Every structure is written in structure tokens, then in C-alpha cells.
């Protein structure tokens, strides 16, 4: 059986530029994320997911329900449970039942967790400053606003 070769769909000049932009954004994101993962492991013997959980809990000093935490971080309850279990065993997070309800757990950082997160957050901010040091303050604001606008265009459309 002989078939004709498949031809690539025509992509407009704007479409090609958008594809290039997507690839650049993805490459930048993956490169920065890989560097942050390495530095968190090297300097704090921790992982990026643990850092993310601690960051979310730091922003909610009264604590968060496990379900809210997983929704906030856009990961499954199972993923959050494993991370929180390890943080609890390390003394960085406490877990308690909400109003005696065995089905819901409230988690919050301990004093030790708060102190560690503050050190990690300061290092994280310095690393981001270093990694994005070539981007001016004006370019940073402009790009952040563009991405915020872009997000609002598709967010909630499913």
C-alpha cells in the first residue's frame, strides 16, 4: 500500500512566533526549576515540592485543610499526603483533625518549620535574583503584566 506523504499544516508567521515563544518560556522555566531543585537539595537537603508545601503553609499561618493545600498547589491529595507525612515526621508541620472530623486534616508549620522556611525563602529569592539578573526591573514588570493578562484570558475555560 502506497500513501501520499503527510504534509505539515500551514502555520502563519504569527503562529510560528507563538510556538517559538512557547518553547522559550518552557525552556526558561525548566532551566530555572532544575537549578532551584539542585540548590534546594544542596543547601537545605530538601525538594522543591516540600518547599512549595511549606511556602503555601507559610502564607496561611492559621493552617490549611489538606484538600485546600492540594487544590492550591494543583496536585493530588495523595501527593500532598506523602509530603506532609514527611514534614510532620521532621517536626516542620503539625497535622490535626478539624473539629473532630476524622475525614479532614488541618496542617500548619511548626515554629521550627517557620524558621527553616524563612531561611529557604531568603535563599530562594536571592537565587531568583541571580538567575534573572539580566532582566531589568522594567522588563520584569512588563513581562509579568503580559503573563498575568494572558492567564486571565484562558483561566477558568475548561
Secondary structure, DSSP 4 states (H G I P E B T S, - for coil): ---PPPPPPP--HHHHHHHHHHHHHHHHHHHHHHHHHHHHHHHHS--HHHHHHHHHHHT-TT-EEHHHHHHHHTS-HHHHHHHHHHHHHTTSEEEEEETTEEEEEEEEE-HHHHHHHHHHHHHHHHHHHHHTTTS-HHHHHHHHHHHHHHHHHHTT--
